[in-house]
Amino acid sequence: MTDTPPPSVLALGPVLPVVVLGGGAGPAEAVPLARALVAGGLRAVEITLRTEGAVEAVRRVAAEVPRAVVGAGTVLTPEQAAAARDAGARFLVSPGWTDRLLAAAREAGVPLLPGVSTASEVMALLERGVTEMKFFPARAAGGPAYLRALASPLPRARFCPTGGIGPDSAADYLALPNVPCVGGSWMLPPEAVRARDWGRIERLAREAARLGAAAGTGTGAGGPASAGAGGAGVSAGGRCR
């Protein structure tokens, strides 16, 4: 067993696209959508389990877009964690966390990025060996100012803020020492998805991919932003010891 940990979920790139299918877009559309994101430089793709067919979308992207690192978002139960793993998800994201969900992710062997919005939740995860977390809902929970306040007393914690983030605010988060990446869906305008305008999505993805360099980030917690983008595996704080 190697002493070198696999690349971190937070090091896959400065922006983690959050894909919510629906409105006429289903598993079939997830494949060209993921290809457009990858072509634009965003190789990590979170498909949320909020709609019917989302697990099948994960399965199709995992099978048909080999350059993508596909994950499942809005994972709420151990059963969803297992289904996403079986479909080919390489990481899991949740708006919150429970000990059952942490244990299920560990059992499934898939990294989990658990959600937090308070200092007490962060401390509880740090006690469990989890250092990488989703900060959600980012804007409503205090935004960059709140995360900046956490950096000094809780320096081991690293965050992917998600919720209410757009191209105008992403750089404020990425400039923080405890924020290697942000999550968002602004590069996936609903009208572009409905119109199957994959060229527009690719252009928006390319603009989002440049945000890390503009904010002076890209190394994050776990190595260069490109690390693991096409590798065998990823890790996250949810892999408890």
C-alpha positions in Angstrom: 0.0 0.0 0.0 1.5 3.3 -1.0 2.0 6.1 1.5 0.9 8.7 -1.2 -2.8 9.5 -0.8 -4.9 9.7 -4.0 -5.7 13.2 -5.3 -8.2 15.2 -3.4 -11.7 16.0 -4.6 -11.0 19.6 -3.8 -7.9 19.5 -6.1 -9.8 18.5 -9.3 -10.2 22.1 -10.4 -11.2 25.5 -9.1 -14.9 25.0 -10.0 -17.1 21.9 -9.5 -20.1 22.0 -11.8 -23.3 21.1 -10.1 -25.6 19.4 -12.7 -29.4 19.3 -11.9 -31.2 17.4 -14.6 -34.8 18.1 -15.4 -36.8 20.4 -17.6 -36.5 18.0 -20.6 -32.9 17.1 -19.9 -32.3 13.5 -18.8 -29.7 10.8 -18.8 -29.1 11.0 -22.5 -28.4 14.7 -22.4 -26.0 14.2 -19.5 -23.4 12.7 -21.8 -23.0 15.6 -24.3 -23.3 18.0 -21.3 -20.4 16.3 -19.5 -18.4 16.3 -22.7 -18.9 20.1 -23.1 -17.8 20.7 -19.5 -14.7 18.5 -20.0 -13.8 20.3 -23.2 -14.0 23.6 -21.4 -11.6 22.4 -18.7 -14.0 21.2 -15.9 -13.4 17.5 -15.6 -15.1 16.9 -12.3 -18.9 16.8 -12.7 -21.3 16.5 -9.9 -24.7 15.1 -10.9 -27.3 15.7 -8.2 -29.7 12.9 -7.2 -32.6 15.3 -7.1 -34.4 14.0 -10.2 -35.6 10.8 -11.7 -32.9 9.3 -13.9 -30.0 10.9 -12.1 -28.3 7.6 -11.2 -28.7 6.5 -14.8 -27.1 9.8 -15.8 -24.1 9.0 -13.6 -23.9 5.6 -15.1 -23.9 6.9 -18.7 -21.3 9.6 -18.0 -19.0 7.2 -16.2 -19.2 4.8 -19.2 -19.2 7.2 -22.1 -17.1 10.2 -21.0 -13.9 8.6 -19.7 -12.1 11.9 -19.2 -14.8 13.1 -16.8 -14.5 12.5 -13.0 -18.2 12.0 -12.3 -19.7 12.2 -8.8 -23.1 12.1 -7.3 -24.5 15.1 -5.3 -27.4 15.5 -2.9 -26.6 12.0 -1.5 -28.8 11.7 1.6 -28.9 8.0 2.5 -26.6 5.0 2.6 -28.8 3.4 -0.1 -28.2 6.4 -2.4 -24.4 6.2 -1.7 -24.4 2.5 -2.7 -26.5 3.1 -5.8 -24.2 6.0 -6.9 -21.1 3.8 -6.3 -22.6 1.0 -8.3 -23.3 3.4 -11.2 -19.7 4.5 -11.3 -19.6 7.7 -9.2 -16.1 8.5 -8.1 -17.1 10.8 -5.3 -20.2 11.7 -3.3 -21.5 15.1 -2.1 -24.1 15.8 0.5 -25.8 19.0 1.8 -25.1 17.7 5.3 -23.9 14.6 7.1 -24.8 11.9 9.6 -22.6 9.2 11.1 -24.6 6.6 9.1 -23.8 8.4 5.8 -20.1 8.7 6.7 -20.0 5.0 7.5 -21.8 4.1 4.3 -19.4 6.1 2.1 -16.5 4.4 3.9 -18.1 1.0 3.3 -18.7 1.9 -0.4 -15.1 3.0 -0.8 -16.1 6.3 -2.4 -15.0 9.7 -1.0 -17.7 11.8 0.5 -17.7 15.6 0.7 -20.1 16.2 3.6 -21.9 19.5 4.0 -21.5 21.9 6.9 -22.7 25.4 7.8 -21.6 25.9 11.4 -18.3 25.8 13.3 -19.7 23.0 15.5 -20.4 20.8 12.5 -16.8 21.5 11.3 -15.4 20.5 14.7 -17.5 17.3 14.8 -16.2 16.2 11.4 -12.6 17.1 12.3 -13.0 14.8 15.4 -13.9 12.0 12.9 -10.9 12.6 10.7 -12.7 14.5 8.0 -10.9 17.6 6.8 -12.6 18.3 3.5 -16.2 19.6 3.5 -18.9 21.3 1.4 -19.9 24.7 2.9 -23.7 24.9 2.2 -25.7 27.0 1.6 -22.7 29.3 1.1 -24.3 32.6 0.5 -27.1 32.2 3.1 -24.7 30.8 5.7 -22.3 33.8 5.7 -20.4 33.7 2.5 -16.6 34.5 2.2 -16.6 36.5 5.4 -17.7 33.4 7.5 -15.2 31.1 5.9 -12.5 33.7 6.4 -13.4 33.8 10.1 -13.1 29.9 10.3 -9.6 29.8 8.8 -7.7 30.8 11.9 -9.4 28.7 14.6 -10.0 25.7 12.3 -7.0 25.7 10.0 -7.2 22.0 9.1 -10.6 22.4 7.5 -10.9 22.9 3.7 -14.1 23.8 2.0 -15.9 23.7 -1.3 -18.6 26.4 -0.8 -21.8 25.8 -2.8 -25.1 27.6 -3.0 -25.7 31.1 -4.5 -22.3 31.3 -6.1 -21.8 32.8 -9.5 -19.0 34.1 -11.7 -19.0 37.5 -9.9 -18.6 36.0 -6.4 -16.5 32.8 -7.0 -13.2 34.7 -7.0 -13.9 36.1 -3.5 -14.2 32.5 -2.2 -11.2 31.2 -4.2 -9.0 33.9 -2.7 -9.4 32.4 0.8 -6.7 30.1 2.1 -9.2 27.4 3.1 -11.1 27.3 -0.2 -9.5 25.3 -3.0 -12.6 25.1 -5.1 -16.2 26.3 -5.4 -19.4 24.5 -6.6 -22.0 26.1 -8.8 -24.2 25.7 -11.9 -23.8 29.1 -13.6 -22.0 27.5 -16.5 -25.1 25.5 -17.1 -27.9 28.0 -17.9 -31.3 26.2 -18.1 -32.0 27.7 -21.5 -28.7 26.5 -22.9 -29.4 23.0 -21.6 -32.9 22.9 -23.0 -31.6 24.1 -26.4 -28.7 21.5 -26.3 -26.4 24.5 -26.8 -23.3 22.5 -25.8 -21.0 25.1 -27.5 -22.2 27.8 -25.1 -21.8 25.5 -22.1 -18.2 24.7 -23.2 -17.4 28.4 -23.5 -18.9 29.1 -20.0 -17.0 26.1 -18.6 -13.7 27.5 -20.1 -14.4 30.9 -18.4 -15.1 29.1 -15.1 -11.9 27.1 -15.3 -9.9 30.3 -15.6 -11.2 31.5 -12.2 -8.6 29.6 -10.2 -5.6 31.2 -11.9 -7.3 34.6 -11.7 -7.8 34.2 -7.9 -4.3 32.8 -7.4 -5.5 29.3 -6.4 -5.2 26.0 -8.1 -3.0 24.1 -5.7 -5.6 23.7 -2.9 -5.4 21.0 -0.4 -3.9 18.0 -2.0 -1.9 19.1 -5.0 -2.3 20.8 -8.3 -5.7 21.5 -9.7 -5.0 19.1 -12.5 -4.2 16.2 -10.1 -6.5 13.3 -10.4 -8.5 14.7 -13.3 -7.8 11.6 -15.2 -6.3 9.4 -12.5 -7.5 6.2 -10.9 -9.1 7.7 -7.8 -9.9 10.7 -5.6 -10.0 11.2 -1.9 -12.0 13.4 0.4 -12.4 14.1 4.0 -15.3 11.6 4.2 -12.8 8.7 4.0 -12.6 8.4 7.8 -9.9 6.6 9.6 
